[in-house]
């Protein structure tokens, strides 16, 4: 069983909803602190002329499956002439002015860390080690959302983020339909690889709350600087709302830059 983790600040009333109501905030990409995050365009510019024609042919085949013969050829010519695929500058403009705003408005992303050990995660996302993190069972989360995958009105799926040293070139002719959607949202610069991030991508979920059943909660860990009164408040909620949820406290190592975790309840 592998856990994924959400780091939060008990001093923020909205963050308290994770424990009181099991509600998690699905962010819009407009809230991200990395301007490259989820704004990687599909690389139509890198296509040869033949590949651009192939991309248009695929578009026609997918959207006009009954068009054959001369009708299909006319559609291909019409789509190619009316699209921006042959104009790199227009493609970039369309991506920035049309695609990105749509992603910002529609797609919600709930981010988890793959571990609780990295000290920067506590510094950046848990109020400088004064906050807490919740461990969620990754496998059970995948199972619980499976009925919602790729339904007519909803898309909800868990992805591991990949990290690259160079800017990715996503060729639309070499990816699946799902990758065409997901890759721009799940590739980040290698400088973020310490996060070991897992993302729940949620169609029509930007700036919305998503409930995760308390049975999926595996543990809670207090930061090494969490005030005693915050710890007491959280333990009181856990004892009331949860069934034996393990509680840990982060401890600073005496001889290296690392944390250990002592179970306190």
C-alpha positions, 0 to 999 in steps of 0.5 A: 500500500502506497500513500500520497500526501496533502500538506496543509496549514491548520491556521487556514480555515479552508484547510481545516475542511480536509479533516472536518468535512473531508473536502479538498480544493481542486485548483485552477492552473491560474493559481499555480506558482510555476508559470510553465505548469500546464501551459505546455502547447502541443507542438504543431510548429515542429511538424513537417508539412506532410505531418500537418496534413496528416493531423488535419486528415486525422481531425476530419476522420475523427469529426466527419467519419461518414465523409468519403471520396471527394467530400472528404478531400474537400473537407480536408482542404477546407479545414487546412485553409481555415485552421491555423495549423500552417501559421506558427504565429497564429497557433501560438496566439490561439493557444495563449488566447483560447486554449489556456483560458479554457483550461484555467476555467474548466480543469481542476487539479488536486495535487498530492506529494509522493512522500512526506519526508522532503523538508521543502514540502513542509516549508512550501506547503505546510506553513514552514513546518507549522502545518500538517499533512494527510496520508491518502491510500493511492490505490483506494483513491484510484478505485474510488474514482474509477466509476467517474472516469471518462463519463459523458459529463465528467473526467476524473483520473489520477496521474503521476507527474513526470519531470524533464530537464528539457522543454517537452515537444509533444507531437500530436501524431505520436500520442493517444487521445488521452495523452493529448489531453493529459501530457500538457498537464502532467509534465513539469521541469526537473527542478520540481522532482522532489515533490514526486507529485501525483495529480487528480485531474478533474474536468469542470473542477477548477476552484471546486471542492472534492470530497474524499471519503474518510475511509481513504485517510491513512494517517496525519502528521504534524509538522515539527513546529506545529503549535501545541494548541493546533495539535490538540484541536486536530486530535480532538477532531480525529477522536470524534470523526475518525476511527483510529487514524494514526497520528505522527509528529515530524522530528528533526534529525540531530546529525543530518538534514532530514526528518523522522516521524514518531507516532504519538497516537 
